[in-house]
Amino acid sequence: MEDFFEDKISERLGGSAFGKSTAIYKFELIKRAKAAAKKAHPGVSLIDMGVGEPDWPADSIVVEELAREAGKPDNRWYADNGIPEFQEAAAKYLEKVYGLTGLEPSEHIVHGIGSKPVLAMLPLCFINPGDILLTTVPGYPVTATHTKYLGGRVHELPLLEQNDFLPDLGSIPADVLAKAKMLYINYPNNPTGAVATPSFFSEVVRFAKKNNIVVVHDAPYSALTYDGYKPLSFLSAEGAMDVGVEVHSMSKAFNMTGWRLGFLCGNPRAVKAFATVKDNSDSGQFRAIQKASVKALAHTEITDRTVEKYSRRFNLLVDALNEAGFNAKKPKGSFYCYVKAPSATADGRVFNTAAEFSEYLITESLISTVPWDDAGKYVRFSVTFEADSPEREIEVINDMKQRMKALKLKF
């Protein structure tokens, strides 16, 4: 039977080739490898160090607030571009945690149904066909994907260890700069765990003003910081409000991943542009979720407890990785540890890519990680693994360490 949609799918999705690719994407490969490893070794537990979301649920006070608000008749209405209470709570939160002052909630802040849709809609605000997005790699691809959908182009800025995993803005060719419209950055960074400095953010502001480029700072991990590094907002840099916006999320700092709520803060004209696109894309997140999030934003001790747990786990993880032969360092932010992949094993198994090593680690040791080959051969370990007590954390990490040491990895 002839496929009615054979010639109907848009070219941005591949046109007539849509759905016919035999390529298997990274996370699907990981999923399949995990399933195969569990089947082959039914008596061995899988240690999943690749999970990119919190292992704790939302705090009980937030859940209780949702329960109170969910049945209230006034909360049944569309929220559209958000409720004032959430905007005001977000402004107070940004002042308390990041020191941002002078924010006008109705002008500088608008909510989104999670940060992912915000990042997907921002290119609609700024990208015309032929415009270029500057984006860091490895990294979260959503803004780049939607830039391509709109007929824009993407120029990748590799994050290299020798540059502290910060992009080299001076490396961008002049012909690319001439058409560049947006710069996407993300700190603390996924997957590298690198953090930005005030001087780097100041450099970004100067770069944006000189080249007439909009800055989008993706900041879902910005409150998860360790060992003296304080949460840092791009908007705290002098002049940042003139050139950019920052995307925050309730997911990572407040363990509310599935609740789908975030917010955009920054230049009022840019925020208004986003609000216009959003108003034509969705009808807002459930008011009760926004009101529960108001409660969360007022209780930053929730984040403090989460940070304490992750920091403790990082100390265990970094020591274990180094004993297994890796050159691991505790990051200053995020919940990821990004390390160079080994080159081989003592018995002669060679890894040409990080993906090959990651698949081998699942198959041979039932340890799941996420590989990145965008700017060198690296694997990402996450401290969001399942463990219901500090004692259990030690058990999981020690088990992982022994399994990896048995592989006799070579670097």
Stockholm file with secondary structure:
# STOCKHOLM 1.0

chainA/1-411         MEDFFEDKISERLGGSAFGKSTAIYKFELIKRAKAAAKKAHPGVSLIDMGVGEPDWPADSIVVEELAREAGKPDNRWYADNGIPEFQEAAAKYLEKVYGLTGLEPSEHIVHGIGSKPVLAMLPLCFINPGDILLTTVPGYPVTATHTKYLGGRVHELPLLEQNDFLPDLGSIPADVLAKAKMLYINYPNNPTGAVATPSFFSEVVRFAKKNNIVVVHDAPYSALTYDGYKPLSFLSAEGAMDVGVEVHSMSKAFNMTGWRLGFLCGNPRAVKAFATVKDNSDSGQFRAIQKASVKALAHTEITDRTVEKYSRRFNLLVDALNEAGFNAKKPKGSFYCYVKAPSATADGRVFNTAAEFSEYLITESLISTVPWDDAGKYVRFSVTFEADSPEREIEVINDMKQRMKALKLKF
#=GR chainA/1-411 SS CCCTTTTTSCGGGTGGGTTCCCCCCHHHHHHHHHHHHHHHCTTSCCEECCCCSCSSCCCHHHHHHHHHHHTCGGGGSCCTTCCHHHHHHHHHHHHHHHCCCSCCHHHHEEEESSHHHHHHHHHHHHCCTTCEEEEEESSCCHHHHHHHHTTCEEEEEECCGGGTTCCCGGGSCHHHHTTEEEEEEESSCTTTCCCCCHHHHHHHHHHHHHHTCEEEEECTTTTCBCTTCCCCCGGGSTTHHHHEEEEEESTTTTTCGGGCCEEEEECHHHHHHHHHHHHTTCCCSCHHHHHHHHHHHTCTHHHHHHHHHHHHHHHHHHHHHHHTTCCCCCCSBSSEEEEECCSEETTSCBCSSHHHHHHHHHHHHCEECEEECTTSSEEEEESCCCCSSHHHHHHHHHHHHHHHHTTCEEC
#=GC SS_cons         CCCTTTTTSCGGGTGGGTTCCCCCCHHHHHHHHHHHHHHHCTTSCCEECCCCSCSSCCCHHHHHHHHHHHTCGGGGSCCTTCCHHHHHHHHHHHHHHHCCCSCCHHHHEEEESSHHHHHHHHHHHHCCTTCEEEEEESSCCHHHHHHHHTTCEEEEEECCGGGTTCCCGGGSCHHHHTTEEEEEEESSCTTTCCCCCHHHHHHHHHHHHHHTCEEEEECTTTTCBCTTCCCCCGGGSTTHHHHEEEEEESTTTTTCGGGCCEEEEECHHHHHHHHHHHHTTCCCSCHHHHHHHHHHHTCTHHHHHHHHHHHHHHHHHHHHHHHTTCCCCCCSBSSEEEEECCSEETTSCBCSSHHHHHHHHHHHHCEECEEECTTSSEEEEESCCCCSSHHHHHHHHHHHHHHHHTTCEEC
//
